[in-house]
Amino acid sequence: MTRRLIPLVALADLFSAYIHFTLVPEHLVEVPVLGVMFAAAGVMLVMFAAVLLSHRESDRLLQLNGALLIALSASYALSRMIGLPVIGEGVEPIDTIGILTQFVQAAGLFCIVTAQRSTAPAATFIDVSALRKDSL
């Protein structure tokens, strides 16, 4: 795993958690279910960051962290394009802090993918030209 990228993932998690936590009171008043979901997202993001910063990262942990970042970004996109019908909310306006958060989460996801690709086993190829005829 590329250790240099792990703190960047944790930083993206913490930034996103901060934004989600700041929006909890507003959402608890408007739509309590959303407020609880924002609080839960914030808690999960902080937990991922804490584990990553304690040097206990694993491929599975990074995959789960990436899945959360994707889910949060997808939820934001849905809330801005078609609304969240399950919760009964209509389409929300696009906001600057929301877009900034999406960029930060995308950067975190990019770091996760890059860290995992750098540790993936490389394909092994046999260099046929290096084989001598007499060794066959």
C-alpha positions in Angstrom: 0.0 0.0 0.0 1.3 3.4 -0.8 1.6 4.8 2.7 1.8 8.4 1.5 -1.8 8.3 0.3 -3.4 7.0 3.5 -3.2 10.4 5.4 -4.9 12.0 2.4 -7.7 9.5 2.5 -8.1 10.2 6.2 -8.0 14.0 5.6 -10.8 13.6 3.0 -12.8 11.5 5.5 -12.4 14.2 8.2 -13.3 17.0 5.9 -16.4 15.2 4.7 -17.3 14.3 8.3 -17.0 17.9 9.4 -19.4 19.0 6.7 -21.8 16.3 7.5 -21.8 17.1 11.2 -22.3 20.8 10.6 -25.5 20.0 8.6 -27.0 17.6 11.2 -28.9 20.3 13.2 -30.5 21.8 10.1 -31.5 18.4 8.8 -32.8 17.2 12.1 -35.3 20.1 12.1 -36.3 19.8 8.4 -36.2 16.0 8.0 -35.2 14.1 11.1 -34.3 10.9 9.2 -31.8 12.9 7.1 -30.3 14.4 10.2 -29.7 11.0 11.7 -28.2 9.8 8.3 -25.9 12.8 8.2 -24.8 12.1 11.8 -24.2 8.4 11.0 -22.2 9.3 7.9 -20.1 11.7 10.0 -19.4 9.0 12.7 -18.4 6.4 10.1 -16.1 8.9 8.3 -14.4 9.7 11.6 -14.0 6.0 12.4 -12.4 5.3 9.1 -10.0 8.2 9.5 -9.1 7.2 13.0 -8.3 3.6 11.9 -6.3 4.8 8.9 -4.3 7.2 11.0 -3.5 4.5 13.5 -1.7 2.6 10.8 -4.2 -0.3 10.8 -5.3 0.1 7.2 -6.1 -2.9 5.1 -7.4 -3.4 1.6 -10.8 -4.4 2.9 -10.9 -1.2 5.1 -10.0 0.9 2.1 -12.7 -0.8 0.0 -15.3 -0.1 2.7 -14.1 3.5 3.0 -14.4 3.9 -0.8 -17.9 2.4 -0.8 -19.0 4.9 1.8 -17.5 7.8 -0.2 -19.3 6.6 -3.4 -22.6 6.2 -1.5 -22.3 9.7 -0.1 -21.5 11.2 -3.5 -24.3 9.2 -5.1 -26.8 10.4 -2.5 -25.7 14.0 -3.1 -26.1 13.6 -6.9 -29.5 12.0 -6.5 -30.7 14.7 -4.1 -29.7 17.3 -6.7 -31.1 15.6 -9.8 -34.3 13.8 -8.8 -34.6 14.2 -5.1 -34.8 11.5 -2.5 -38.2 10.0 -2.8 -37.7 7.5 -0.1 -37.3 10.3 2.4 -39.9 12.5 0.8 -37.6 15.3 -0.1 -37.8 17.1 -3.4 -34.8 18.2 -5.5 -32.3 20.3 -3.5 -30.4 23.2 -5.0 -26.8 22.7 -5.9 -24.6 24.5 -3.3 -20.9 25.4 -3.2 -20.0 23.5 -0.1 -21.7 20.4 -1.4 -19.7 20.6 -4.7 -16.5 21.2 -2.7 -17.3 18.2 -0.5 -17.8 16.1 -3.6 -14.4 17.0 -5.0 -12.8 16.2 -1.7 -14.5 12.8 -1.5 -13.5 12.1 -5.1 -9.9 12.9 -4.2 -10.1 10.5 -1.3 -11.6 7.8 -3.5 -8.8 8.5 -6.1 -6.2 8.0 -3.3 -7.9 4.7 -2.3 -7.9 3.4 -5.8 -4.3 4.4 -6.4 -3.2 2.9 -3.2 -4.9 -0.4 -4.0 -3.6 -0.5 -7.6 0.0 0.0 -6.4 -0.3 -3.1 -4.2 -2.1 -5.3 -6.8 0.0 -8.2 -7.9 1.5 -7.6 -11.3 0.9 -10.1 -14.1 3.7 -12.5 -14.6 4.9 -12.9 -18.1 7.5 -15.3 -19.4 10.1 -13.8 -21.6 10.2 -16.5 -24.3 13.2 -14.8 -25.9 15.3 -15.4 -22.8 14.7 -19.2 -22.9 17.5 -21.1 -24.6 16.7 -23.8 -27.0 18.9 -26.3 -25.2 17.0 -25.7 -21.9 13.7 -27.0 -23.4 
